Amino acid sequence: MVQVSAARYGKDNIRVYKVHKDNTTGKQDVVEMTVCVLLRGDIETSYISHNALISNCLTFHSYTKADNSVVVATDSMKQTVYLMAKQHPVNPPELFGAIVANHFVKTYKHIHAAQVKVKQHRWTRMTVEGKPHPHSFMRDGAETRNVEAEANRGKGVSIRSAIAGLLVLKSTGSAFHGFLRDEYTILEEVQDRILSTEVDCGWKWSTFTNLEDVEASVPKFDQAWSAARETTLRLFAQEESPSVQNTMYKMCEEILAAVPDVQAVDYSLPNKHYFEIGEHFLLLDHSGLTEEKPDMSWHKGLKNTGKDAEVYAPQSDPNGLIQCTVTR
């Protein structure tokens, strides 16, 4: 016999834009975000057996019997997000995610948990003629501010905040050597190299008792985001990095020290490789085959390796991927 052992459902890619207008000054502030809502609970129908309501012997009838009587339509979830955005602040995203998640658990008694993911896109105010423009903005990168808020009935609200898509590069100040060598190793040790990555950094807050507890912590969310971003950029730039692993650990350590209410910090950093063009550089011919170019000086005596390297070929894949989580 088979059974549904776990299930959740919801609405993804809900695009929301909100503008706050100060009619006194004419200044406007904008927020654009993409929201995902996922619900868990008794997404099924209780039934009567022997004249008694058997509530702990539920089957997932919405899945197995096509009974939709307790299913909150995903379109209703979308409309709820829009209404919550109209009626409540959307900044910081931690608060908005908690408000939406709490709404579903509070409104529908058969919903035990609601997870809300908020991805806030960058709109940076333009500077025109040396002054901040009151209502014009630019998208200055793919970086997003992300939040996962989950309300669990009787268990409070859990929140993970994150920075994602922050592309960084340093042209020197990174090394990688002393690693394990065996018959599978052809990688040369490097004392100095280009280091580039797309930062995905997250921090998990101590569980909040309820929505009121989240509301009381509102000032901490922006402070933590600023601290995490500043720490990431500063250590990335200033650290004479012996490895990505060691640098990311130091980042986690500093963020935990700066934000006492955070219980865990995690990073995921893919290597963005830049290869010297010259000796041992591999070229693709028109047939798609790979052949090694053996010339030691690249072209007519030009040197472009080691201390003479100036021209590189950016590579998309394969790439290294380094991840870690540091907890208290």
Disulfide bonds with the S-S distance in Angstrom:
none
